[in-house]
Amino acid sequence: MKYLFNVALITLAFSSYAQEEKYIIKNLKINDEMSQYGVVYQKDNRVFYSRYKVNEFGTVEKNRMNQTIFTVYQGEVADGGEIINPKEFKSSDEFTFNSSTAAFSKDGRYMYVTTNEEKRGDVYKKGEKTRNLRIERGEYVEGKGYKNFKALSFCDENYSYAHPAVSPNGDYLYFTSNIPSAKGPTDIFRVKIEGDNKFGDPENLGDEINSPRRETFPTISHDNVLYFSSDRARGVGGLDIYKCIIDEDGKVGKPELMPQPINSRGDDICFELNKNGKEGYFTSNRAKGKGEDDIYYFTISE
């Protein structure tokens, strides 16, 4: 049975931070019994997120194997962080299968998106057949939107690459992958963005960030703080959100577990902080939500 959670508010002071911060969270009205996740801010008060693809009758679309399809949606930010006027932004029909977890270059010229490889192989669980993931990049064409999506040059079809995030200075692309240098099922990596769809070699962020468990869903705030999710030991629940500072020289600091109510006994992912540093979004499948995954809006006060 689903419980209404439209305006439930929770606060908690977390004393280990330099200053006490109180997080007030809200389950958005846009959430329903389906899954929506991964909000990212873009210019002109727009946000992008992922959800099940629906047809003109509002029914969830599935492929011939009865698998649901994710696609990228666009919305506008309203009072109280609510997302209004949602519409499909970049249809998954333009990609191999799913499209989700978008990111944008600082100047808005490029859009990065998670999609699928055509090849099927063993990925996350031994013996389980699934589609490998890859990241594609499209370029903005005036009057036509983002076009000409191509797989990033370092993506190997035998492995998965997902959940792109661009550093504030535009120098690095962060992502999740299970390439052989991963320490667990999935790790956080980054590559140097060299231009003209050229990138450096994938760099594992190291033992401080990556554990023998899952690390996934990286995001980078405007002040160069890395947020990611992990199901490592001594967390709150399933996947928990962590944060760490990245120095000007690119060195990654020691991660800190984010406080409750950001983290819960469920899976908590996709932490997105607005440029003002006082509000943002995250995704959770915690108890008393509306759907499989819900988008939560938060504000911070000290």
Secondary structure, DSSP 8 states (H G I E B T S, - for coil): -----SS-----B-TTSSS--EEEEEE-TT--SSBEEEEEEETTTEEEEEEE-B-TTS-B-B-TT--B-EEEEEEEE-GGG-EEEEEEEE-GGGSSS--EEEEE-TTS-EEEEEEEEEEEEE-SSTT-EEEEEEEEEEEEETTTEEEEEEE-TT--TTS-EEEEEE-TTSSEEEEEE--TT-SSSSEEEEEEEEETTEE---EE--TTT--SS-EEEEEE-TTSEEEEEE--TT-SSSSEEEEEEB-TTS-B---EE--TTTS-SS-EEEEEE-TTSSEEEEEE--TT-SSSBEEEEEEEE-
